[in-house]
Amino acid sequence: MIRKTLIAALVALSAAGVAQAHHSFAMFDPAKVVTLQGRVKEYRWVNPHVALLLDVTAPGNAGGVWAVELTSPGNLTRLGWSRKSLKVGDRVAVEVNPLRDGQHGGGFRKLTLLDTGQVLQARLIDIEKNAAGGH
């Protein structure tokens, strides 16, 4: 009986840790897509989500530093990304679902390296749609 209780307690604690470590993307507005152009200020290849700080060179309120959240390094690796996919100073265009509260941040959709035209995506469904000619 003690062993069963101990196992149940360990399972409950490990599940709570996983739930706490991951958060929702509900803060981003999936109905809106914003394209940002600028330079990579920082590229953080970290768990649980890779982060990109982008120095946006746009007039008005869109200019300034934007924080862009991607998926996990493991997911990105499976899609061909690496910790060297981006470097500080790269000129990029990034599509994001912006934060609902209007702050300078967003959930990543797609990135184009402006000097080479290379497109990096973080969702397999988008890659498959583009390969098939869909949008």
Rosetta constraint file for C-alpha pairs under 8 A:
AtomPair CA 1 CA 5 HARMONIC 6.33 0.50
AtomPair CA 2 CA 6 HARMONIC 6.11 0.50
AtomPair CA 3 CA 7 HARMONIC 6.18 0.50
AtomPair CA 4 CA 8 HARMONIC 6.14 0.50
AtomPair CA 5 CA 9 HARMONIC 6.14 0.50
AtomPair CA 6 CA 10 HARMONIC 6.24 0.50
AtomPair CA 7 CA 11 HARMONIC 6.19 0.50
AtomPair CA 8 CA 12 HARMONIC 6.18 0.50
AtomPair CA 9 CA 13 HARMONIC 6.16 0.50
AtomPair CA 10 CA 14 HARMONIC 6.11 0.50
AtomPair CA 11 CA 15 HARMONIC 6.17 0.50
AtomPair CA 12 CA 16 HARMONIC 6.22 0.50
AtomPair CA 13 CA 17 HARMONIC 6.30 0.50
AtomPair CA 14 CA 18 HARMONIC 6.41 0.50
AtomPair CA 15 CA 19 HARMONIC 6.20 0.50
AtomPair CA 16 CA 20 HARMONIC 6.08 0.50
AtomPair CA 17 CA 21 HARMONIC 6.11 0.50
AtomPair CA 18 CA 22 HARMONIC 6.55 0.50
AtomPair CA 19 CA 23 HARMONIC 7.65 0.50
AtomPair CA 21 CA 48 HARMONIC 7.48 0.50
AtomPair CA 22 CA 48 HARMONIC 7.02 0.50
AtomPair CA 25 CA 107 HARMONIC 7.44 0.50
AtomPair CA 27 CA 99 HARMONIC 5.73 0.50
AtomPair CA 27 CA 100 HARMONIC 5.81 0.50
AtomPair CA 27 CA 101 HARMONIC 7.87 0.50
AtomPair CA 28 CA 97 HARMONIC 5.69 0.50
AtomPair CA 28 CA 98 HARMONIC 5.45 0.50
AtomPair CA 28 CA 99 HARMONIC 4.37 0.50
AtomPair CA 28 CA 100 HARMONIC 5.44 0.50
AtomPair CA 28 CA 106 HARMONIC 6.17 0.50
AtomPair CA 28 CA 107 HARMONIC 6.07 0.50
AtomPair CA 29 CA 97 HARMONIC 5.48 0.50
AtomPair CA 29 CA 98 HARMONIC 5.76 0.50
AtomPair CA 29 CA 99 HARMONIC 6.04 0.50
AtomPair CA 29 CA 100 HARMONIC 5.39 0.50
AtomPair CA 30 CA 97 HARMONIC 5.53 0.50
AtomPair CA 30 CA 98 HARMONIC 7.92 0.50
AtomPair CA 31 CA 97 HARMONIC 7.51 0.50
AtomPair CA 32 CA 97 HARMONIC 5.63 0.50
AtomPair CA 32 CA 98 HARMONIC 6.76 0.50
AtomPair CA 33 CA 95 HARMONIC 6.47 0.50
AtomPair CA 33 CA 96 HARMONIC 5.60 0.50
AtomPair CA 33 CA 97 HARMONIC 4.85 0.50
AtomPair CA 33 CA 98 HARMONIC 6.77 0.50
AtomPair CA 34 CA 95 HARMONIC 5.60 0.50
AtomPair CA 34 CA 96 HARMONIC 5.40 0.50
AtomPair CA 34 CA 97 HARMONIC 6.33 0.50
AtomPair CA 34 CA 98 HARMONIC 6.57 0.50
AtomPair CA 35 CA 93 HARMONIC 6.50 0.50
AtomPair CA 35 CA 94 HARMONIC 5.46 0.50
AtomPair CA 35 CA 95 HARMONIC 4.36 0.50
AtomPair CA 35 CA 96 HARMONIC 6.44 0.50
AtomPair CA 36 CA 56 HARMONIC 6.41 0.50
AtomPair CA 36 CA 62 HARMONIC 7.98 0.50
AtomPair CA 36 CA 93 HARMONIC 5.45 0.50
AtomPair CA 36 CA 94 HARMONIC 5.10 0.50
AtomPair CA 36 CA 95 HARMONIC 6.34 0.50
AtomPair CA 36 CA 96 HARMONIC 7.79 0.50
AtomPair CA 37 CA 56 HARMONIC 5.61 0.50
AtomPair CA 37 CA 57 HARMONIC 6.33 0.50
AtomPair CA 37 CA 58 HARMONIC 7.26 0.50
AtomPair CA 37 CA 91 HARMONIC 7.52 0.50
AtomPair CA 37 CA 92 HARMONIC 5.74 0.50
AtomPair CA 37 CA 93 HARMONIC 4.37 0.50
AtomPair CA 37 CA 94 HARMONIC 6.42 0.50
AtomPair CA 38 CA 54 HARMONIC 6.36 0.50
AtomPair CA 38 CA 55 HARMONIC 5.40 0.50
AtomPair CA 38 CA 56 HARMONIC 4.26 0.50
AtomPair CA 38 CA 57 HARMONIC 5.15 0.50
AtomPair CA 38 CA 58 HARMONIC 7.90 0.50
AtomPair CA 38 CA 91 HARMONIC 5.71 0.50
AtomPair CA 38 CA 92 HARMONIC 5.67 0.50
AtomPair CA 38 CA 93 HARMONIC 6.65 0.50
AtomPair CA 39 CA 54 HARMONIC 5.74 0.50
AtomPair CA 39 CA 55 HARMONIC 5.28 0.50
AtomPair CA 39 CA 56 HARMONIC 6.67 0.50
AtomPair CA 39 CA 57 HARMONIC 7.96 0.50
AtomPair CA 39 CA 88 HARMONIC 7.38 0.50
AtomPair CA 39 CA 89 HARMONIC 5.21 0.50
AtomPair CA 39 CA 90 HARMONIC 5.33 0.50
AtomPair CA 39 CA 91 HARMONIC 4.54 0.50
AtomPair CA 39 CA 92 HARMONIC 5.94 0.50
AtomPair CA 40 CA 52 HARMONIC 7.22 0.50
AtomPair CA 40 CA 53 HARMONIC 6.23 0.50
AtomPair CA 40 CA 54 HARMONIC 4.78 0.50
AtomPair CA 40 CA 55 HARMONIC 6.31 0.50
AtomPair CA 40 CA 86 HARMONIC 7.62 0.50
AtomPair CA 40 CA 87 HARMONIC 6.74 0.50
AtomPair CA 40 CA 88 HARMONIC 4.97 0.50
AtomPair CA 40 CA 89 HARMONIC 5.07 0.50
AtomPair CA 40 CA 90 HARMONIC 5.33 0.50
AtomPair CA 40 CA 91 HARMONIC 6.66 0.50
AtomPair CA 40 CA 92 HARMONIC 7.16 0.50
AtomPair CA 41 CA 52 HARMONIC 7.65 0.50
AtomPair CA 41 CA 53 HARMONIC 5.28 0.50
AtomPair CA 41 CA 54 HARMONIC 5.22 0.50
AtomPair CA 41 CA 55 HARMONIC 5.85 0.50
AtomPair CA 41 CA 88 HARMONIC 5.32 0.50
AtomPair CA 41 CA 89 HARMONIC 6.36 0.50
AtomPair CA 42 CA 52 HARMONIC 5.79 0.50
AtomPair CA 42 CA 53 HARMONIC 4.91 0.50
AtomPair CA 42 CA 54 HARMONIC 7.01 0.50
AtomPair CA 42 CA 87 HARMONIC 7.59 0.50
AtomPair CA 42 CA 88 HARMONIC 5.80 0.50
AtomPair CA 43 CA 50 HARMONIC 7.65 0.50
AtomPair CA 43 CA 51 HARMONIC 6.00 0.50
AtomPair CA 43 CA 52 HARMONIC 4.66 0.50
AtomPair CA 43 CA 53 HARMONIC 6.42 0.50
AtomPair CA 43 CA 86 HARMONIC 6.78 0.50
AtomPair CA 43 CA 87 HARMONIC 6.86 0.50
AtomPair CA 43 CA 88 HARMONIC 7.13 0.50
AtomPair CA 44 CA 50 HARMONIC 5.63 0.50
AtomPair CA 44 CA 51 HARMONIC 5.02 0.50
AtomPair CA 44 CA 52 HARMONIC 6.24 0.50
AtomPair CA 45 CA 49 HARMONIC 7.74 0.50
AtomPair CA 45 CA 50 HARMONIC 4.92 0.50
AtomPair CA 45 CA 51 HARMONIC 6.81 0.50
AtomPair CA 45 CA 73 HARMONIC 6.38 0.50
AtomPair CA 45 CA 83 HARMONIC 5.68 0.50
AtomPair CA 46 CA 50 HARMONIC 5.21 0.50
AtomPair CA 46 CA 51 HARMONIC 7.48 0.50
AtomPair CA 46 CA 72 HARMONIC 7.51 0.50
AtomPair CA 46 CA 73 HARMONIC 6.62 0.50
AtomPair CA 47 CA 72 HARMONIC 5.96 0.50
AtomPair CA 47 CA 73 HARMONIC 6.56 0.50
AtomPair CA 48 CA 71 HARMONIC 7.56 0.50
AtomPair CA 48 CA 72 HARMONIC 5.40 0.50
AtomPair CA 48 CA 73 HARMONIC 7.61 0.50
AtomPair CA 49 CA 69 HARMONIC 6.59 0.50
AtomPair CA 49 CA 70 HARMONIC 5.68 0.50
AtomPair CA 49 CA 71 HARMONIC 4.92 0.50
AtomPair CA 49 CA 72 HARMONIC 4.36 0.50
AtomPair CA 49 CA 73 HARMONIC 6.76 0.50
AtomPair CA 50 CA 69 HARMONIC 6.27 0.50
AtomPair CA 50 CA 70 HARMONIC 5.11 0.50
AtomPair CA 50 CA 71 HARMONIC 6.00 0.50
AtomPair CA 50 CA 72 HARMONIC 5.73 0.50
AtomPair CA 50 CA 73 HARMONIC 6.15 0.50
AtomPair CA 51 CA 67 HARMONIC 7.10 0.50
AtomPair CA 51 CA 68 HARMONIC 5.80 0.50
AtomPair CA 51 CA 69 HARMONIC 4.83 0.50
AtomPair CA 51 CA 70 HARMONIC 5.91 0.50
AtomPair CA 52 CA 67 HARMONIC 5.94 0.50
AtomPair CA 52 CA 68 HARMONIC 5.02 0.50
AtomPair CA 52 CA 69 HARMONIC 6.48 0.50
AtomPair CA 52 CA 70 HARMONIC 7.71 0.50
AtomPair CA 53 CA 65 HARMONIC 6.54 0.50
AtomPair CA 53 CA 66 HARMONIC 5.70 0.50
AtomPair CA 53 CA 67 HARMONIC 4.74 0.50
AtomPair CA 53 CA 68 HARMONIC 6.22 0.50
AtomPair CA 54 CA 65 HARMONIC 5.46 0.50
AtomPair CA 54 CA 66 HARMONIC 5.13 0.50
AtomPair CA 54 CA 67 HARMONIC 6.48 0.50
AtomPair CA 54 CA 68 HARMONIC 7.51 0.50
AtomPair CA 55 CA 63 HARMONIC 7.58 0.50
AtomPair CA 55 CA 64 HARMONIC 5.65 0.50
AtomPair CA 55 CA 65 HARMONIC 4.48 0.50
AtomPair CA 55 CA 66 HARMONIC 6.47 0.50
AtomPair CA 56 CA 62 HARMONIC 7.17 0.50
AtomPair CA 56 CA 63 HARMONIC 4.96 0.50
AtomPair CA 56 CA 64 HARMONIC 5.20 0.50
AtomPair CA 56 CA 65 HARMONIC 5.93 0.50
AtomPair CA 56 CA 66 HARMONIC 6.86 0.50
AtomPair CA 57 CA 63 HARMONIC 5.37 0.50
AtomPair CA 57 CA 64 HARMONIC 6.91 0.50
AtomPair CA 58 CA 62 HARMONIC 5.89 0.50
AtomPair CA 58 CA 63 HARMONIC 4.58 0.50
AtomPair CA 58 CA 64 HARMONIC 7.87 0.50
AtomPair CA 59 CA 63 HARMONIC 5.80 0.50
AtomPair CA 62 CA 104 HARMONIC 7.45 0.50
AtomPair CA 64 CA 104 HARMONIC 7.82 0.50
AtomPair CA 65 CA 104 HARMONIC 6.94 0.50
AtomPair CA 66 CA 104 HARMONIC 4.74 0.50
AtomPair CA 66 CA 105 HARMONIC 5.01 0.50
AtomPair CA 66 CA 106 HARMONIC 7.68 0.50
AtomPair CA 67 CA 104 HARMONIC 6.50 0.50
AtomPair CA 67 CA 105 HARMONIC 4.51 0.50
AtomPair CA 67 CA 106 HARMONIC 6.55 0.50
AtomPair CA 68 CA 96 HARMONIC 7.44 0.50
AtomPair CA 68 CA 105 HARMONIC 5.50 0.50
AtomPair CA 68 CA 106 HARMONIC 4.94 0.50
AtomPair CA 68 CA 107 HARMONIC 5.75 0.50
AtomPair CA 68 CA 108 HARMONIC 5.97 0.50
AtomPair CA 69 CA 105 HARMONIC 7.87 0.50
AtomPair CA 69 CA 106 HARMONIC 6.36 0.50
AtomPair CA 69 CA 107 HARMONIC 5.07 0.50
AtomPair CA 69 CA 108 HARMONIC 5.74 0.50
AtomPair CA 70 CA 107 HARMONIC 6.38 0.50
AtomPair CA 70 CA 108 HARMONIC 5.21 0.50
AtomPair CA 70 CA 122 HARMONIC 7.20 0.50
AtomPair CA 71 CA 75 HARMONIC 6.53 0.50
AtomPair CA 71 CA 76 HARMONIC 6.82 0.50
AtomPair CA 71 CA 122 HARMONIC 6.89 0.50
AtomPair CA 72 CA 76 HARMONIC 6.29 0.50
AtomPair CA 73 CA 77 HARMONIC 5.96 0.50
AtomPair CA 73 CA 82 HARMONIC 7.80 0.50
AtomPair CA 74 CA 78 HARMONIC 6.43 0.50
AtomPair CA 75 CA 79 HARMONIC 6.61 0.50
AtomPair CA 75 CA 122 HARMONIC 7.67 0.50
AtomPair CA 76 CA 80 HARMONIC 6.44 0.50
AtomPair CA 76 CA 81 HARMONIC 5.16 0.50
AtomPair CA 76 CA 82 HARMONIC 7.25 0.50
AtomPair CA 76 CA 122 HARMONIC 6.06 0.50
AtomPair CA 77 CA 81 HARMONIC 4.80 0.50
AtomPair CA 77 CA 82 HARMONIC 5.83 0.50
AtomPair CA 79 CA 121 HARMONIC 7.83 0.50
AtomPair CA 79 CA 122 HARMONIC 6.89 0.50
AtomPair CA 79 CA 123 HARMONIC 7.90 0.50
AtomPair CA 79 CA 124 HARMONIC 7.17 0.50
AtomPair CA 81 CA 85 HARMONIC 5.84 0.50
AtomPair CA 81 CA 120 HARMONIC 7.74 0.50
AtomPair CA 86 CA 90 HARMONIC 6.78 0.50
AtomPair CA 90 CA 113 HARMONIC 7.11 0.50
AtomPair CA 91 CA 113 HARMONIC 6.12 0.50
AtomPair CA 91 CA 114 HARMONIC 5.50 0.50
AtomPair CA 91 CA 115 HARMONIC 6.69 0.50
AtomPair CA 92 CA 111 HARMONIC 6.66 0.50
AtomPair CA 92 CA 112 HARMONIC 5.55 0.50
AtomPair CA 92 CA 113 HARMONIC 4.65 0.50
AtomPair CA 92 CA 114 HARMONIC 5.13 0.50
AtomPair CA 93 CA 111 HARMONIC 5.69 0.50
AtomPair CA 93 CA 112 HARMONIC 5.20 0.50
AtomPair CA 93 CA 113 HARMONIC 6.70 0.50
AtomPair CA 93 CA 114 HARMONIC 6.70 0.50
AtomPair CA 94 CA 108 HARMONIC 7.52 0.50
AtomPair CA 94 CA 109 HARMONIC 7.48 0.50
AtomPair CA 94 CA 110 HARMONIC 5.75 0.50
AtomPair CA 94 CA 111 HARMONIC 4.36 0.50
AtomPair CA 94 CA 112 HARMONIC 6.45 0.50
AtomPair CA 95 CA 108 HARMONIC 6.44 0.50
AtomPair CA 95 CA 109 HARMONIC 5.31 0.50
AtomPair CA 95 CA 110 HARMONIC 5.10 0.50
AtomPair CA 95 CA 111 HARMONIC 6.31 0.50
AtomPair CA 96 CA 106 HARMONIC 5.24 0.50
AtomPair CA 96 CA 107 HARMONIC 5.18 0.50
AtomPair CA 96 CA 108 HARMONIC 4.68 0.50
AtomPair CA 96 CA 109 HARMONIC 5.20 0.50
AtomPair CA 96 CA 110 HARMONIC 7.20 0.50
AtomPair CA 97 CA 106 HARMONIC 5.20 0.50
AtomPair CA 97 CA 107 HARMONIC 5.02 0.50
AtomPair CA 97 CA 108 HARMONIC 6.66 0.50
AtomPair CA 97 CA 109 HARMONIC 7.12 0.50
AtomPair CA 98 CA 102 HARMONIC 7.27 0.50
AtomPair CA 98 CA 104 HARMONIC 7.61 0.50
AtomPair CA 98 CA 105 HARMONIC 5.91 0.50
AtomPair CA 98 CA 106 HARMONIC 4.10 0.50
AtomPair CA 98 CA 107 HARMONIC 6.43 0.50
AtomPair CA 99 CA 103 HARMONIC 6.14 0.50
AtomPair CA 99 CA 104 HARMONIC 7.21 0.50
AtomPair CA 99 CA 105 HARMONIC 5.58 0.50
AtomPair CA 99 CA 106 HARMONIC 5.15 0.50
AtomPair CA 99 CA 107 HARMONIC 7.55 0.50
AtomPair CA 108 CA 122 HARMONIC 7.55 0.50
AtomPair CA 109 CA 121 HARMONIC 6.51 0.50
AtomPair CA 109 CA 122 HARMONIC 6.70 0.50
AtomPair CA 109 CA 123 HARMONIC 7.64 0.50
AtomPair CA 110 CA 119 HARMONIC 7.17 0.50
AtomPair CA 110 CA 120 HARMONIC 5.98 0.50
AtomPair CA 110 CA 121 HARMONIC 4.72 0.50
AtomPair CA 110 CA 122 HARMONIC 6.92 0.50
AtomPair CA 111 CA 119 HARMONIC 5.69 0.50
AtomPair CA 111 CA 120 HARMONIC 5.15 0.50
AtomPair CA 111 CA 121 HARMONIC 6.39 0.50
AtomPair CA 112 CA 117 HARMONIC 5.95 0.50
AtomPair CA 112 CA 118 HARMONIC 5.61 0.50
AtomPair CA 112 CA 119 HARMONIC 4.42 0.50
AtomPair CA 112 CA 120 HARMONIC 6.29 0.50
AtomPair CA 113 CA 117 HARMONIC 5.29 0.50
AtomPair CA 113 CA 118 HARMONIC 5.31 0.50
AtomPair CA 113 CA 119 HARMONIC 6.48 0.50
AtomPair CA 114 CA 118 HARMONIC 7.60 0.50
AtomPair CA 121 CA 126 HARMONIC 7.15 0.50
AtomPair CA 121 CA 127 HARMONIC 6.74 0.50
AtomPair CA 122 CA 126 HARMONIC 7.90 0.50
AtomPair CA 123 CA 127 HARMONIC 6.67 0.50
AtomPair CA 124 CA 128 HARMONIC 6.21 0.50
AtomPair CA 125 CA 129 HARMONIC 6.18 0.50
AtomPair CA 126 CA 130 HARMONIC 6.17 0.50
AtomPair CA 126 CA 135 HARMONIC 7.99 0.50
AtomPair CA 127 CA 131 HARMONIC 6.18 0.50
AtomPair CA 128 CA 132 HARMONIC 6.28 0.50
AtomPair CA 129 CA 133 HARMONIC 6.25 0.50
AtomPair CA 129 CA 134 HARMONIC 4.89 0.50
AtomPair CA 129 CA 135 HARMONIC 6.22 0.50
AtomPair CA 130 CA 134 HARMONIC 5.38 0.50
AtomPair CA 130 CA 135 HARMONIC 6.37 0.50
